[in-house]
Amino acid sequence: MLTTNSREIAMRAKSLREWGKRQIDPGFEGDYVTDFTEDIDGIKYARSYTYDTIGYNFKYPEANAAYGRVQLKRLPGFVAKRRANYEYIRDRMQKYDQWLETPTVHYKSDPSYFFYCVTVKESSPVSRDEFVREFEQRGIRTRPYFAGNILKQPAYYHEKNVELPVSTYLMKNTFVFGV
């Protein structure tokens, strides 16, 4: 545990415990609109999914485990609801197949969906940012595809000699929203 009266130290510590992600505010844990305001190597990206430093995963595992044990009783209901939501979304998104690449699930898998992933095709007349803006205006919170190509992030920018074209494509064109 860390306590401080310094906003700068609090922001730095929170960033380090959350994989090096840029922090919006040390006390902010609420909802926010995703907007692509950061320029990461020529790619517009969300501020809160920008990684300024190499960090760690220092969340509270003991507390999370305690909550998780209680939540396990509700797991079958969570999984059923997520699956129903995913199928509802999938059925409605199919009409945009000419513009979007949406997930396919292997027939032997049995996932518990967390989000729905959408990749906007480069041939689409509507950009990822325009889709995201429309979703957000309708109250559907979106997020970018996490770090995207992590080597383009400021913390890893020194690794310029490595090309990850698929990761870069996903960074430019993909967003997710919860199920």
Rosetta blueprint (number, residue, H / E / L):
1 M L
2 L L
3 T L
4 T L
5 N L
6 S L
7 R H
8 E H
9 I H
10 A H
11 M H
12 R H
13 A H
14 K H
15 S H
16 L H
17 R H
18 E E
19 W L
20 G L
21 K E
22 R L
23 Q L
24 I L
25 D L
26 P L
27 G L
28 F L
29 E L
30 G L
31 D L
32 Y L
33 V L
34 T L
35 D L
36 F L
37 T L
38 E E
39 D E
40 I E
41 D L
42 G L
43 I E
44 K E
45 Y E
46 A L
47 R H
48 S H
49 Y H
50 T L
51 Y E
52 D L
53 T L
54 I L
55 G L
56 Y L
57 N E
58 F L
59 K L
60 Y L
61 P H
62 E H
63 A H
64 N H
65 A H
66 A H
67 Y H
68 G H
69 R H
70 V H
71 Q H
72 L H
73 K H
74 R H
75 L H
76 P H
77 G H
78 F H
79 V H
80 A H
81 K H
82 R H
83 R H
84 A H
85 N H
86 Y H
87 E H
88 Y H
89 I H
90 R H
91 D H
92 R H
93 M H
94 Q H
95 K H
96 Y H
97 D L
98 Q L
99 W L
100 L E
101 E E
102 T L
103 P L
104 T L
105 V L
106 H L
107 Y L
108 K L
109 S L
110 D L
111 P L
112 S L
113 Y L
114 F L
115 F E
116 Y E
117 C E
118 V E
119 T E
120 V E
121 K L
122 E L
123 S L
124 S L
125 P L
126 V L
127 S L
128 R H
129 D H
130 E H
131 F H
132 V H
133 R H
134 E H
135 F H
136 E H
137 Q H
138 R L
139 G L
140 I L
141 R L
142 T E
143 R E
144 P E
145 Y L
146 F L
147 A L
148 G L
149 N L
150 I H
151 L H
152 K H
153 Q L
154 P H
155 A H
156 Y H
157 Y L
158 H L
159 E L
160 K L
161 N L
162 V L
163 E L
164 L L
165 P H
166 V H
167 S H
168 T H
169 Y H
170 L H
171 M H
172 K H
173 N H
174 T E
175 F E
176 V E
177 F E
178 G E
179 V L
